Amino acid sequence: MSNTTKITKHLENVASSFTVDPMGARLEELRFHNTLFLSSSVRGDGKVGSTHPCSPIFGPETNTSYGLPQHGPVRNMLFTVMDEDDHSVTLSGDIVHGAYPKGITFTQKLSLTPDVFTIKTAHTNHSKEHIPVNFGEHYYWNTPKGWNGVKVNGKDVTELVKTTGIVKLNIHNTVEIPGQPLVHLEQKGLHYAVLWSYKNPSSGKFDTNYVCIEPVEGNPMDSYFGSKPSQIEPHTERLTMLRISPD
């Protein structure tokens, strides 16, 4: 059934927890041993940013005419809670928007152990046609000492944050944020990460209380959405996985 109540899973013995809102499958925070890793942050434009799925498109629609909003409609969709236990929750809903082909069901399972947080995502095509998807997870990482000097796989990516740059991801990756424990980020099916922080157009100042490191299936700068590799075949599903664990 649909649920508008935010859901928190809290492992009390180790003070690890996450909170998700079924409205948009928005992950409002993730803590390991009471240290905040993913957060909800007030941005310089006044909006509250929180980790959310981008589907069926990451970024703006450029080479198709489906009428999809930037980052897709999923982040503003009320999900149904399909399953829930002490440490996990599964959310699901059908993607229906504009001229985008009907038939894709989006499902996410979020689960937590004391030292590992996992998001497993399925896009299931119930239709008789090929349907394009470029899924991404818009992570808002907490940066208690700012993001100057942030590293992905040992490489300083500060300048890429300033220019909405893109890095290729390995299966196993590391994320180093000043003032935070090193994070291991494992992915399956999400081969790139877009880096970003809001920049005030008047002052030129960037937000420093978070940094977005956003795993995505295909490079959005290469017109991946709508291309042959982005298509999900009829009556099949595409699975992706993200796993976060502190050092």
C-alpha positions, 0 to 999 in steps of 0.5 A: 500500500502507498505510504506517506510516512517517512520510514526509519531503520535504526540499528540501536546497538551500533547507532547506524540508521537510515531514513527514507521518504516514500515520496520520491524514494528520498533518502533523507539521511544515512548514519554509521555509528552515529556519523552522518554520511548522506544528509538532507541539506538546504542549498543556496537556492533555498531548496532542500536537497536529499539523496534520490533516484533519477529515473528514467533519465539523468539530467535533462532530456535532449535527444528524445521528445517524451516530455520528461522533467530533468532527472525524471519524474521518479523523485516526485512520485509516491511509492508503494511500500512492498515489503519491510522488516527491521533493517530494510524496506522495498518501494515500488511504482510504475513510471507514467509521465507524458509521452514516455512509453508505459510499462516500466516498474521501478523498484528499490530495496534499501537495506542496512547492516551495522557497516553496510548500506545497500540500494538494489534497483530494478527497472522491469519492462512489462511492455512489448517494446524497447524502453530507454532508461538511464538511471542514476542515484543522486547522492548528497554526501555530508561534508562537515569540513567542506569538499575541497580536497575530496577524492574518488579512487585517490584522485582529487576531484575538487575541480570536477565538482566545480564544473559538473564533471564526470568520473568513471567508476570501478566496481570497487571505489573509495570516496575520501571527504575531508573530516569523514572516514574513508568510504568504500563504494561498490557498484554494479551497472552504474559506471559513471559518477557526476560531481556537483554542488550548487553555485550561486549565479550572483556571488559565484559561491558554491555550497560547501555543506554537501557534495553530490557524487552521483552514480549513473548507468551511462554518461549523460554527456554522451546522449546515452538516454535513447541510445541502443544500450539504454533500451530495456528489452520487452519482458525483461528487467535491468538490475543495479546495485550500490553499496556504501561502507565506511572504512 
